[in-house]
Amino acid sequence: MGWVFAGCGAFAICGAAFDWDWFMNNHKARLFVILLGRRGARLVYGFLGSGLVVLGALMAMGILGEGR
C-alpha cells in the first residue's frame, strides 16, 4: 500500500511541476486555484505530493505500519 501512496504523491508533484492544465482545471483542484491562485495551488500540490511520497516510502520500508 505504501507504493500506492508514493505513486499518487509523484503524480501530484508532476501535475504541479509541469503545470498540467487538465490537472489544475479539475473540479477538486479548482477550489485551491480560486483561493490561492494557480501558483499557490501548485505549491500546495507540490507539498502534498512530497508528503505522500515520504509517507509511502516509509510505509513500503516497514518503518510505519499500515494500521493492521
C-alpha positions as CSV (number, residue, x, y, z in Angstrom):
1,M,0.0,0.0,0.0
2,G,2.9,2.3,0.6
3,W,3.9,2.3,-3.1
4,V,0.4,3.4,-4.0
5,F,0.8,6.5,-1.7
6,A,4.2,7.2,-3.2
7,G,2.8,6.9,-6.7
8,C,0.0,9.2,-6.0
9,G,2.4,11.7,-4.5
10,A,4.7,11.5,-7.5
11,F,1.7,12.1,-9.7
12,A,0.7,15.2,-7.7
13,I,4.2,16.6,-7.9
14,C,4.3,16.1,-11.6
15,G,1.0,17.8,-12.0
16,A,2.2,20.8,-10.1
17,A,5.7,20.9,-11.6
18,F,4.6,20.6,-15.2
19,D,1.6,22.8,-14.6
20,W,-0.8,20.5,-16.4
21,D,-4.0,22.4,-17.4
22,W,-6.2,19.3,-17.1
23,F,-4.8,18.7,-13.6
24,M,-5.3,22.2,-12.3
25,N,-8.7,22.6,-14.0
26,N,-10.1,19.5,-12.3
27,H,-13.1,20.3,-10.1
28,K,-11.2,19.2,-7.0
29,A,-8.2,21.4,-7.7
30,R,-10.3,24.3,-8.8
31,L,-11.0,25.4,-5.2
32,F,-7.3,25.7,-4.4
33,V,-6.8,27.7,-7.7
34,I,-9.6,30.1,-6.8
35,L,-8.4,30.6,-3.2
36,L,-4.7,30.7,-3.7
37,G,-4.2,31.4,-7.4
38,R,-2.5,29.0,-9.8
39,R,0.9,29.4,-8.3
40,G,-0.3,28.8,-4.8
41,A,-2.3,25.7,-5.8
42,R,0.8,24.3,-7.5
43,L,2.8,24.8,-4.3
44,V,0.0,23.1,-2.2
45,Y,0.0,20.1,-4.6
46,G,3.8,20.0,-4.6
47,F,3.9,19.9,-0.8
48,L,1.0,17.4,-0.6
49,G,2.7,15.2,-3.1
50,S,6.0,15.3,-1.3
51,G,4.3,14.3,1.9
52,L,2.6,11.4,0.2
53,V,5.9,10.2,-1.3
54,V,7.6,10.3,2.1
55,L,4.7,8.6,3.8
56,G,4.5,5.9,1.1
57,A,8.2,5.3,1.2
58,L,8.2,4.9,5.0
59,M,5.3,2.5,4.8
60,A,6.9,0.5,2.0
61,M,10.1,0.1,4.0
62,G,8.1,-1.0,7.0
63,I,9.0,1.9,9.2
64,L,5.4,3.0,9.5
65,G,2.7,0.4,9.9
66,E,-0.3,0.1,7.7
67,G,-2.8,0.1,10.6
68,R,-3.3,-3.6,10.8
